């Protein structure tokens, strides 16, 4: 009955939880949110490979790159703010 619930061994549920946690942490200005979201993207990449979905793969590669970019920009801003003060 609920075989669809465990179809991807819970990886999809874990990916969702980790991604939501990462977004919540970013919203509260915690840099670890970038890491959580990146882990979520990697888990979604695994799902994309399992189901052979090019859209899911492309989207999560792009989201991962944006995540890394956001982290680097945030780090740069904090470094500049420390130097000014």
N, C-alpha and C positions, 0 to 999 in steps of 0.2 A: 504494500500500500504506500508506504513512504520511502520506497527505494530511491526516488528522485532526490530525497533529502540527503542521502549519503552517497549519491552517485559519484561525486568527486572526492570521496574520502574525507570530507569536511574541510578540504583546502579552501573551497569557496567561502565557507562560513568564517574561517580564520582570516582570510584575506579581507573580507568585509569588516570584521571586527577591528583588525589592525589598521585598516585604512581609516575607519571612522575615528578610532583613538588618535591616530596621527593628525587628522584634521582638527579634532578637538584640542589637542596639545598645541598645534600651530595657532589656533584661535586664542589660546591663552598665553601666547608668546614664549613657548618652550621650544628650543631648538631640536630637542629629541623627537619632536613631531615630524621633522623631515625624515629621520631614520625610520620611524614607524610607517610613514606613508610610502617610503621607498621599499620597505619589506612587503607591504601590501601590494605594491605594483609588481614585485617579483613573484609573489604568489599568484597574482592574476595572470602573469606571463606563463606560469606553469599550467594554469587552467587553459589558457589559450592554446598552448602546445597540445594538451590532452584532447581538446575538442577540435583542434586544427582550424582555429578561427583567426584569419589574417587580420580582421578588424580589431579584435581584442589584443593581438600581439602588437600591432602598430600603435594603437591607443596607449598601451602601457609602456612601450618604449618611449613614446613622446612624453607621457606623464612623468616617467622616471627622469628624463632629461630636464624637464621643467622643475622637478623637485630638486635636483642637484643645482640647477641654476639659482633657484630661490635660496638655497642654503648658502651658496657662495656670495650672493648679493647681500644677504643678511649678515654674514660674517664680515664682509667688506665694510658695511655700514657701521657695525659695532667697532671695528678696528679704527675707522675714521673718527667716530664719536669719542673714543678713548684718547686719541691723539690730540683732539681739539681741546678737551677739558683739561 
